[in-house]
Amino acid sequence: MKSKRYFNTTGFCMPERHYMVDPLRNQKIIFDLIEKTQYFTIHAPRQTGKTTLLHELAHRLNKEGNYISVVFSVESAGYRSITEEIANKKIINSLYSSSGQYLNKKNCPIPPEKYTKDLTLENYLIDWAISQTKPIVLLLDEIDSLYDDVLVSVLRQLRNGFQIRPKRFPSTVALVGLRDVREYKLKVRPSEASLGSGSPFNIKAKSILLGTWTKEEITELYNQHTKDTGQVFTKEVINRIYELTGGQPWLVNAIANEIVVEILNEDYTKKITLAHAEEAKENLIKRRDTHLDSLLDKLKEPRVKNIVSAIINGDSLVYDNFNDDLLYVMDLGIIRKEKYDIIFSNEIYREIIPRVLNFSMQENIREEGMTSCYINPDGKLDMDKLLKAFQKF
């Protein structure tokens, strides 16, 4: 019998369709900040559960009935050539269209085409807040997709409203993206006027980094599959998957999905082994799914490449809270701090990143015939020749 639920590797998770760990299980801090009418940021690498957390949070707040909450994305305004006026319209349209997924009609803002005042995000949010009896919790996703004047404009409008909350502006705004708020400054072109001490970047009370899963949380996730199907992920298999993934949520789901669906063809009578975990790892690396491709795309950025190259080369990297490049690459989930060392976040990243960075060098070696004298006709390495050449070198 086919399982009703499955391991999700695309989009946000839904409890009725997917195996999932409650994204709000360790997030008392978020509810405390909402209660205190604070603005805060949530940041985490791609595909670590940000969107799932936001949807669960909005639905829970609306269900409990003390707040009105909406998740919406500003990504439609995330390109450099856009004007502030057009960006405002796109962002407001996104907010309005998303509000219908979370709220009944009387709690939604008015349609933008019926708005008679100057259509700015600030004005629109003021009038929406005034029309409601409950405080509004606004969860604003993909904030770091915005550039230059538009980014500054949006944050300044939110800062202006911060002074008149909660009666005349959303009580709480969460800015959500890949990076912490300190990174927003780096996206504003140098020619911009100084943002100063009263800058819009100072509205946040707290920055929350979503972490990876623990071994216990992976066990909880996989036990849901066992409960549905009877197929067991043993302790040793879970330990190995934890080593491979470092608890990165997408990788944890992708490895399990690869084993259950692709390798075992959803035959729940078959035993899951360590060999299956290794095969799944190799399949993911060879296939370079969207998650790994987006990760590797980041290696084109000089500040990322410099950090990962240093790790590969064995250079000493010390954790420094003032090293923006280091913190940026950590925020992307590529590296992590372990005691006194900076290392790749998991075994899969540790394997695939050097492969990609060294690919051109490996190809050049092949083309120049540098390896041919060490290779036997059967394709195997001639260790004797190789060692003698090394001694000579």
VENRALIN-V80915 format. One line per field, one symbol per residue. ss: DSSP state (H for helix, E for strand, C for the rest). phi: phi as a letter, one per 40 degrees, with the letter a starting at -180 (. if undefined). burial: 1 if it has 9 or more other ideal C-beta (glycine too) atoms within 8 Angstrom, else 0. A space follows every 50 residues. Layout:
ss=???
phi=???
burial=???
This chain:
ss=CCCCCECCCCCCCCCCCECCCCCCCCCHHHHHHHHCCCCEEEECCCCCCH HHHHHHHHHHHHHHCCEEEEEEECHHHCCCCCCHHHHHHHHHHHHHHHHH HHCCHHHCCCCHHHCCCCCCHHHHHHHHHHCCCCEEEEEEECHHHCCHHH HHHHHHHHHHHHCCCCCCCCCEEEEEECCCHHHHHHHCCCCCCCCCCCCH HHCCCEEEECCCCCHHHHHHHHHHHHHHHCCCCCHHHHHHHHHHHCCCHH HHHHHHHHHHHHHCCCCCCCCCCHHHHHHHHHHHHHHCCHHHHHHHHHHH CHHHHHHHHHHHCCCCCCCCCCCHHHHHHHHCCCEEEECCEEEECCHHHH HHHHHHHCHHHHHHHHHCCCCHHHECCCCCECHHHHHHHHHHC
phi=.cccbaccbbgccbdcbbcacdcbcbbddcccccccfccabbbaccfbhc cdccccccccccccgcbbbbbabbccbcaccccccccdcccccccccccc cbbcdcccccddcccccdcbdccccccccccbcbcbbbbbcgdcccbfdc cccccccccdcdcbcccbadcbbbcbacbccccccccccdcccdcgcccc cccccabbccccccccccdcccccccccbgcbccdcccdcccccbggcdc ccccccccccccccffccccccbcccccccdccccccfdddccccccccc cdcccccccccccgccbbcbcbccccccccccgcbacbfbbbbccacccc ccccdcccdcccccccccgcccccbcdcgcccccccccccccc
burial=00101111100010000111001100100100110011111111110111 11111111111100001111111101110001000111111111110110 01100011110100100010111111111001011111111111111101 11111111111101110011111111111111110011000100100001 10110111010110101111111111000010100011111111111111 11111111111111000000010001111110111001101111110110 00111111111100001000000111111111111100000111111111 1111111000000011000000011000000100110010000
